[in-house]
Amino acid sequence: MKKWIFLGIIVLGIGGFWFLKSNKTESLGQLFEMVPVKKGTIVYEVTATGKIQPINTISVGTQVSGIIEQVLADYNDEVKEGQLLAKLDAAVLIENKNDAKARLDLAKAKEDIAKLDYVRVEKLYKDKLIAKTSLEESEIKLKTAQAEVLIAEAEYNKAERNFGYASITSPVSGTVISKEVEQGQTVAASLSTPTLFTIAEDLSKMQIEASIAEADIGVIVPEMPVTFTVDAYPNDKFKGIVKQIRLSPTEEQNVVMYTVVIEVDNDSRKLLPGMTASVNIKVKEAKDVLTLPAMALQYKPSAQVREKITVKQLDNLKENEVIVYSLKGNEIIPTIITKGLSDMTSVEILSGLKLGDTVILDAKGAGRRRGR
C-alpha cells in the first residue's frame, strides 16, 4: 500500500511539474503577437504629386495694337504651322505703310536731285569755275540725301512688317489649348506682348513636374521608371521615365523641394493638361527575399520583459543591424539581424534569421501597456 502511494506521489509530482511548466510557457506566449519570417518582394519607391503638362507650349501674341477683326481658331483646334489664327483691323497699319512709302519716294527724289547737283558742281570745279568749298557743300547735301533715303527705307520696312503682324499665324503645328481673345476686342501691345492663344506642340508627349523633398532627391536619377495614376482614371496605371532633375529648389512649409521632370507617352490622349498625377518612382526592388514587418524591428521589451531575457543583451551594432526578439521554449532570445531594402511596411532580412523563424511583433493587452 505504501508502495502505491509513493508511486502516485511521484506521478502527480511529475504531472504537476509539466503542467506548471506548460502553463508558464503558454502564459508567456500569450503576452505577445508573433510573426514569421516569409519570402516576398520589396519595392522601394519615392512618392510625389505633380501636374501633367505638354512638353512644349507656345504663347502666340501680337506685336501691334488694334481691334480684333476675325478670330479663326478655337479651343482644341488642330492647327498647322503658318495657319492664320486671327486678324487685326489693318486700316491704320495700311495708312502708316502708305505714309512711309510716300516719305521713301520723297527721300529718293531728293537724293536724285542731290546727285544731279553734285555732278554739275563737280564739272564746274574741274573746269576751275567754282571754289572747292562749293563742291564740298554739294557732296554734303548728297550724303545727307542718301542718309535720309536709308532712314525712310527703314521706316517703310517697319510699317510693312507691322502690317504683316495684323495677320496672326501659328508658329508651330499643334493643338490650341487656350484662347484669350474674341472678335471686336482691343489689344494693346505698348508695354508687353499680350497672349492671344496658347498652342501645345504635341499632346502625344506629356510631362509631369513632380515635387520631391530633399530627403529623397538623392536617390533619384534620370531614366528611372515611374508609374502614376490620375483621378480621372483611378483603375489605370500610366508609365513614364525620369528625364530631368532641376537644380533650382523651392521651399514649401519649411521643406526644400526639387522639381523632377517625368516624360510620359500619351498616344491614347487620355491625359489632359493640368491633371494631377500621383507618382511612384521605383528606386530599388528586391524579389524573393526574406522579409519581416517593419513593426517587428521597432519592438522594444519593457523592463518586466527584460527580466525574462536570460541571454546577455547584445551591443556594438553595426550599420543596418538591429535586434529582434523571439520565443524559444520559455525564453525570450534577442537576435541581431542585418536589414536590407525597406518599403516602410516590410523589411528585407539579409542575415540573422531563416525562413519560418518567428519573432515578436508587439506585446498584447496589458503586456503592451507595460512594455511601452
LINCOR-V865539 format. One line per field, one symbol per residue. phi: phi as a letter, one per 20 degrees, with the letter a starting at -180 (. if undefined). psi: psi as a letter, one per 30 degrees, with the letter a starting at -180 (. if undefined). burial: I if it has 9 or more other ideal C-beta (glycine too) atoms within 8 Angstrom, else O. A space follows every 10 residues. Layout:
# LINCOR-V865539
phi = ???
psi = ???
burial = ???
This chain:
# LINCOR-V865539
phi = .fffffffff ffffffffff ffffffffff fcedbefcda dddecddaca eecffccded ccecerdfeb ddccgmfecd gnffdbcefe gfffffffff ffffffffff ffffffffff ffffffelec ffffffffff ffffffffff ffffffffff ffffffdede fbercfdbcd bcfnfedddf ebffedcdde fbffccbdde edfffdffee cgmffccbcc ffcfeddddb cfdbdfeeec cclmdfcced edececffmf edgnfededc dfebbcdldf ccfgffeefc fffffffeee ffgeclfefm dbddccdcmd cddfcecded fcdmdccfde aoccgnfdcf eaeelfffff ed
psi = eeeeeeeeee eeeeeeeeee eeeeeeeeef flklklklka kkkjkkllll kkllejkkkk akfllakjek jgllkgkkll kfkkelkljg eeeeeeeeee eeeeeeeeee eeeeeeeeee eeeeeeghfl lfeeeeeeee eeeeeeeeee eeeeeeeeee eeeeffjjlk flkakjfkkg klkfkkkkge eljkkelkkk ejffkllkjk kklffffffk llgkkkklll ffiffkklla kkfkjkgjll kjhgkkkkkk kkkkkhefge kkkfkkkjkj jjelkjkhlk llkfffffkk kleeefffjf kkkkahklkg klklklkjcg kjkkkklklb kkgfelkkje lfllkfkklk elklbeeeef f.
burial = OOOOOOOOOO OOOOOOOOOO IOOIIOOIIO IIOIIOIOOO OIIIIIOIOI IIIIIOIIOI IIOIOIIIOO IOIOOOOOIO OOIOIIIIII OOIIOIIOII IOIIOIIIOI IOIIIOIIOO IIOIIOOOOO OOOIIOOIIO IIOIIIOIIO IIIOIIOIII OIIOIIOIOI OIOIIIIOIO IOOOOOIOIO OOOIIIIIII IIIOIIIIII IIIIOIIOOI OOOIOIIIII OOOOOOOIII IIOOIOOOOO OOOOOOIIII IIIIIIOOOO IOIOIIIIII IIIOIIOOII IIIIOIIOIO IIOOIOOIIO OOOOOOOOOO IIIIIIIOOO IIIIIIIIII IIIOOIIIII OIIOOOIIII IIIIOOIIOI IO
